[in-house]
Amino acid sequence: MSAATDLHARLRAATDAAHRALHHHPFMVQRFFAPQMTMQTYAAFLQAFAPPWSSLHTCAVVGMAAHASRWPALARDLAELGHEGQRGQPLSTPDQALGYAYVLIGSTRGAKALRTRVRSQLPDAPTAFLDPDGADEAWEAVLDHLTHAQLPADREQHVVEAALRCFGDVAKGFATAAVLSSRD
């Protein structure tokens, strides 16, 4: 196994529990996948992703920012719903950007199923954020970056820590979303 393949495998293993926890987060189970989703729940879902996506989008330290075009679509969808997305903390290193890109760009690959659900429940909802044109290409760019990164062990650890922080940011967003959407 190459060092880059090891980094991808390490990221996958290190983030597996966090990934599964988001899929089973009470907000997703009880609100987003409730029999009847509300527009407030959808807006709260989008707001949960605003801080990490804005962080990745504004990161100029690595080429991942070019693939982080979901932020403008997310901001437009939120504005159309009468909300503003909270900005996240700036990412200051290529390792942080790579960790966030691994999580967020990886998440766009599952957006098609979420888009189908939103459109079936809320046909008038804006879904530009969930229409990830180029998601496969962006994911391939992340994998390519992992393949060619050739990072020493301490920097690989920084990438893993950033990916876990990103999952944590989304989980915090889901916790807030649960409170916001409970006002339906």
BELCORJO-V192236 format. One line per field, one symbol per residue. ss: DSSP state (h for helix, s for strand, l for the rest). psi: psi as a letter, one per 20 degrees, with the letter a starting at -180 (. if undefined). burial: b if it has 9 or more other ideal C-beta (glycine too) atoms within 8 Angstrom, else e. A space follows every 50 residues. Layout:
ss->???
psi->???
burial->???
//
This chain:
ss->llhhhhhhhhhhhhhhhhhhhhhllhhhhhhhllllllhhhhhhhhhhhh hhhhhhhlllllhhhhhllhhhhhhhhhhhlllllllllllllhhhhhhh hhhhhhhhhhhhhhhhhhhhhllllllhhhllllhhhhhhhhhhhhhhhl llhhhhhhhhhhhhhhhhhhhhhhhhhhhhhlll
psi->prhghggghgggghigghghhghjphggghggkqhoqrhgggghgghhig ghhhgghiojiqihhhjkjhghggggggghjkrpppqrpqpiqhgggggg gggghhhihjhghggggghhhmhjqpkhhjmmpjggggghhghgghhjgl qrhhhghhgghgghhgghgggghhgghgggiij.
burial->eeebbbbbbbbeebbeebbebbeebebbbebbeeeebbebbbbbbbbbbb bbbbbbbbbebbebbebbbbbebbbbbbbebebebeebeebeeebbbbbb bbbbbbebbebbebbebbbeebeebebbbbbbeebeebbebbbebbbebe beeebbebbbbbbbbbbbbbbebbbbbbebbeee
//
